[in-house]
């Protein structure tokens, strides 16, 4: 969630050094630093569900799933983002301590204040990651998962999953019921 903008240019090295000791997380976009706010409980449960299933699925495969504190580094654009879940199968990413440059899968759980950015500029930025095969948007307001999948011609194809459907993440050959993504999530308003 983008909450605050600093108008002074900060180098990537300064940004990374600052993130090591900062009590709050920041995303970095071409010299500008944006504080990100905390997430709702629903957001955290959905992210945790997806991460746990992917972590179990990927055991022993050479791929690794990370949750919320690992940055995606879009090197050619000078950008660092914190996706909710990110997966890399590229051994080159093992050289980095707190970011990945070669993810194959990025998942964002949509928040009301960040949804437009996640769908627009952030997705446009992520498309500059040559390794990225799928970008997944998960609603926290209703049962809905949208997958953008890069085909062999480099075009992004759209897949949408709703209630009672099984979703497929081709980048890591993973399938699950959409109900598993939303386990322990209630869309009823509290009394």
PyMOL commands that set and color helices and strands:
alter all, ss='L'
color gray80, all
select helices_A, chain A and resi 12-21+41-58+75-77+91-95+115-119+121-126+170-172+178-181
alter helices_A, ss='H'
color red, helices_A
select strands_A, chain A and resi 2-6+26-29+32-36+64-67+71-74+79-81+85-88+99-100+103-109+134-138+145-150+156-161+166-169+174-177
alter strands_A, ss='S'
color yellow, strands_A
deselect
rebuild
show_as cartoon
